[in-house]
Amino acid sequence: MITKKICIIGDFAVGKTSLINRFVDNHFSEEYLTTVGVKLDTKELVTSNGTDIKLVIWDIAGADELTTAKRSYIDGASGYILVYDLSRPKTLESAKQIHASVVEEIGSVPFVLVGNKNDLQITAPEPDADLVDKSCHQLKTSALTGEGVADTFQALAEAVVSG
Amino acid sequence: MKNPDQKTSAALITDSTQQNDSDLETLQKLLVGIDREQAEDVFARVQQLDRRSDDIHEALVDAISKLNNDEQTKVMEHLSSVAASSLKTSIRNDPDNVTEIVYPIMLPAIRQAVADSMRSALERIDNMFTSKLSPQSIKWRIEAKRCGVSYAEVLLRNTMHYGVEQAFLIDRKSGLLMQHVSTLGSSKKDEDAVSAMFLAIERFVKDSFSEDDDALQRVTIGERLVYLAHGPHALLACVVKGSPPSDFLTNVQSTLETIHAKEPETLKNFSGDRDSLASINPIMSELLDLDFEQKEEESEDFNDKALIGMQVLLTAGLLLLAYMWFQSMQEKRVNQYKQELNTNKHIQVFHAEKREGIWELKGIIDPSGPTPPDITHSAFVNERKVALQLTPVRFLDANRADEADSN
């Protein structure tokens, strides 16, 4: 089995932690998000080519821009999930800024662009083609119903292993 | 006086000569001018020290940049003695200059060393105060008396107990777990998540509180301590229970250096495959053996308990033997008394038995005879513990005996 670090990033309250909670058995309390600014979880998956992979998921506390500390948390990531809120157009703009910061910090690594809260009324526009092209996948999810959540992590795992 | 014509002629010759020189010079310039300038330049380079130095400098830089590893080593070997002498002379001539240079390096190191020593000393004092009036300290005092050593020595020995429960080798960049060793039952959480959390905390503390390159070295969690040693590609985190000696972190750092020396490339290019670092596992397992003192102490403790148990058993056995001997001696004394009584023809004791701590001697007595003597007090028999129960009976034989006596 191989182990890979992935991060889940996005603006405040886009549902990053809820997406993780839908997918993994929690190892640490969410209090870590407010104290240290990051929460760690793990999930074991099998990719389509039969590779056993363990994802160490760094849930980085929400912000529209990455501080020095949060930039250091991204270091060494093999991929990331970039989350925005489908019901808040502003969060898509934040996602673009965060993406630019991440690329500046760790270079180009696979990422999945996720529009969360698909169960609410969608007001956010479709993401720029440029951002979509750079991502390995674009998905719409709902942490409430579980729609697309497992697919998101599976897609990133596939991309990380093949990439 | 000279003739003006002669003068003019001389002047003309001179002019002509000058013209010829000039022409010759021009011709020379045309023919060998460039070579001559170059020759002069070369001459100047050789003669003028400044220019020579410039040339050597350029050539030296170029030559050094083209050295291969072996040549570099040779150059360093040759220069090292010169550099050392230069440094000595420089320090002798101007110590302030060197102080100024090493100050930024030395000061944090000195500060760190002093802080470590102070922390260690404070911990020992704290341990001492904490344990001064506890039941354990009383036990240690007894132990010190028994072993003939000072209390401080026993205290120090007992407070130095520790054990390494877990060791995590963590990728310094990603926080991924490279290797993990633990004692049985000490690992409760997912070690990959814990490993990543160690790095997150290390970075959080560094970003939040440290202005320079200070690194987090120790975290206290209840009765456990986490020691963090830092290497170029990996961190080594040791979870320790108890109070390790002050040089423990140095040992951990040394282990990390060994690991880096063994697998430098694998550590540098770690891709999440833990099997690629399986060769590190035995080195890390040695860290768990650092708790041998603890085990030795536990074993010693067990031996002490066994010894005490044996002592108790032996004492009990001796007491039992003494008691049995005492009883036997008591019985013997009572039997002697019984025989003593039976020598009197007016008394016949049939039975001697101990009941509820009192010896009962039963028999018959001729009332015409003398009063039987009490048993005399001895080391084994207390006269109050002997009850003589004699039933009065008229002895026929005794009468005859009395008659014979009177005749």
Interface residues (C-beta under 8 A of the other chain):
Chain A: M1 I2 T3 K4 K5 H27 F28 Y32 V36 G37 V38 L40 D41 T42 K54 V56 W58 T68 A69 S72 Y73 D75 G76 A77 S78
Chain B: D171 K173 S174 G175 L176 L177 K189 D190 D192 A193 A196 M197 A200 I201 R203 F204 D207 S208 S271 G272 D273 R274
